[in-house]
Amino acid sequence: MVNKNPTFSNFHWRRWWQRLCKRHLCDLQERRIILLQQHPDLPLPIRALFSAPLPQPSTLINQWPLLALDFETTGFDVQQDQILSVGYVAMTANAIDMSTCVSEFVNSDAIINPNSAVINHIDHAMLLQGLALDEVMIPMLVALTGKIGVAHGCFMEQGFIGAYLQHKYQLNDCPLLWLDTLPLYQSLYSNQISPHDARLGAARQRVGLPEYQAHHALFDAVACGELLMVLIHKIYGNNKPNVEQLLKR
């Protein structure tokens, strides 16, 4: 039977989304508490990462710090592939703080696929000059502490961070909070784009952002941060959405 009362229907739809968003944040908090209880001997930076407060659903996004980040890797398998480089920059919904830019290569014996080297311009000589994985990941996690991560297709960054924490500290959970520009972009242009058009460069082009050097971790992080700011403006105009509104899109 179809409900012919649109007010009733819309009301319950909004309540469902509100519960979903609040449940997501509550679930993250509960998972963090359990993780810290199960692993009391975690080093201070990792404890701080999962002890930091989460925003409330009603928190305006411009009132919470963000960290745009990107990884270049040997592939998509978080258990088998390796991180080659990491780039990140602190930002808000209003501005990117370019003084906080970090770009690091990971010292690795990874076998570089010639095809991927053409794409991301990373070769063995660059990796040999890089830092140890711990020296790259720990400062990045410190920078992420207390912030919402921003990425385009955050399953990659989330997956590789989770795999690192699992290998290093035997953590089977990685309860971090993300804003993913990929579903935000798809929600705005769902009927007009193909999967190919959903890539970061294509998304930037569609919303009027200039071309940039793709497949460089730091440049991709900055490019993603810029895309987030434009998407928020295109979706919400001059009104700043709260965390709940962004998570439910």
N, C-alpha and C positions, 0 to 999 in steps of 0.2 A: 504494500500500500504506500503510495507516494504522500509525503507530508506536504500539504499545500500552504503551510504557514512558514514563509521564508524567514521571518524574524526568529521564530523558535529554532529553525534549522541552523541559521547563522550563529545564533547564540551558543548552541551546543558544539558547533564546529570550532568556534573560538576557544571554548572551554577545553575541548579535546587537545588543541594545539598547546594551550597553556600548560595543561597537565603533562604533555609530552616533553616540553622544554624544561619544566621544573623537575620532571623525573630524570631527565638527562643530567642536569646539574647535580641533583641529589645523588644520582647513581655514581657520578664521578667522585663526589665527596666521600661516599661510602666506600668506594673501591680504594681511595687514597688512605682512608683510615685503616682498612684491612691490610693493605700493603705495608704500611708503617708498623702495624702490630706484628705482622708475620716476619718482618725483616728489621729488628731493632738495631742491628749493627751496621746499617747503611752509612756510608760516608756522609759528612755534613752537606755537601752540595746536592746530593740526591734526596736526602731527607728534606732539605729546604724546598726543593722542587715540588715535592708532593705534600708539603705542609703549608704551602702558600695558599691564601684564601682564593676562592673562586668568586666571580661576580654574581650578584643577584640577577634573576631574570629581568628585573625592572631597571638594571643599571644601563644608562645610556652608553652607547659604544664609544663615544668621544670622551668618556670619563674613565676608560680602562686602557692600560698600556697594551700594545700589541708588539709582536715580533714576526716580521716577514722573513721566511727562510726557504732555502732550496738546496737540494743535494744533487750532485752529478754522481752517477753510479755506473757499475759495469753492466747492470741489467735490472730487472724488476723483481727478482727472487730475493727476498730479504734474508733468507737463510743461506743462500749460496753466493749471491753477488756481494760486491764490496763498494763502500763509499769511496769515491775518488776526490771529491772536493765539497766544501760546505760554504755557503754564503748566507749571511743574515744581517738584518738592520732593524733597529728599534723604530717604532712609528706609533702614531695615533690615527684615529679616523680623519684627522685634519691635516696631518703633515708627516713626512718621513724625515727622521733625524740622520742626515747623511754623515754626520760626525761619528756615528756609531757603527758604520759599515765594517764588516769583517769578512774576509775571503781567505780560506785556507785550503791547501792541498793536503791530502793524507798520504803519508809515506807508506807505500804499499808495493807488494810484489805482484799486484793484479796483472793478469794478462789483458792487454788493451786490444780490443777488437779493432782492426783497421777501419771498419765502417763507423764505429762510434767515435774514433779519434778524429775522423773528418767532421763529425757533427759537433763534438764538444771541445776539440782542439787540445785534448789532454794527452800527453805522451809520457813515456817512462821517465824521461829526464825531469819533468815537472814533479812527478810523484816522488822521485828520489830526494828532491829538495823539500818535500813536505814534512809535516809534523806527524808524530805518532798519533794513532787514532784517539787515544785517551786525551791527548793534548788539544785535539780539535773538538771532541764531543763534550768534554766537561765544561769548558768555557761557554760553549753554545747552550748547554742545559742551564748554566748559571744565568745567561742572558735571557733565557726563556722563563725563568722563575718569576711567578707573579704576573705573567703576561698570557694573552691568548695568542697561540700560534696562527700564522696566516700563510697559506700555501695554495697553489693551484693544483688540485688533485692531492690533497694532504695525506691520502692513504700511503703514498710513497714515503714521505718524511716520517709519518707516524709509524709505519712499518719498520723502517730502518732504525729509528730511535728505539722502538720496542725490542728489536732483535739485539741491538747493542746492550741494552739494559739486561736482557735475558742472559746473554753470554757472559757479561761482566759481573753481574750481581745476582743472577738466577731469579730475576723478577719475571713472573709470568703475566704481568699486567702492566699497562702503560697509560694510566688515566690522565691524559692531557686534554686540554680544551682547544679546539681549532675553529677558525673561520676559513672555510674553503671557498675560494673565488670561483671554482668550477661550477658547483651547483647554483651559486648566486647568479652567475652569468647565464646558465641554462634556464633558470627560472624566468629570466627577463626575455630570452630569445628562443624559448622552447620550440616554437613552431617554425623557426627560420634557419636553424643551424643543423649541420650534420656533425657526427663525431669529430671529423677532421677540423671543422670550424671551431670546435670547442678548445683547441689548443691555446696556450697562453698568447702566442703571437697573433693568432687570428682573432682572439677575443679582444686584445688591445686595439687591433685595427678596426674592428667593428664599432667600438665605442669612441673612436677618434683619437686614440693615443698614438704617438709616433713609433716608428720601428726602433728596435734595439738589438743588441747583440745577443741572440738567443743561445741557450745551452752553455751559459756561464753562470755558475751558482749565484754569485752576488748580483749580477745583472738581472737574473731571473727573479731573485728575491725582491729587488727594488721594483722591477716591472710588475710583479704580483701585488706589491703594496700600492702602487699607483692605480692598478686595475681595481683593487678593493675600494679605494676612495671614489673613483668615478662611478662604480656600480652602486655604491650607497647613494650618491647624489642622483643618479638616474632613477633609482627605485623610489627613494624617499624625498627627493627634492631638497629643500632647505631644512627639513625636519631630520633630526638625528634619531635613528631607531635605537631601541634598547636591545640587549643581548637576546632576549626572547624572540623578538621579531626577526633577527638575523638567523638564529639557529633553526627557526621553523620553516625557512624558505627552501 
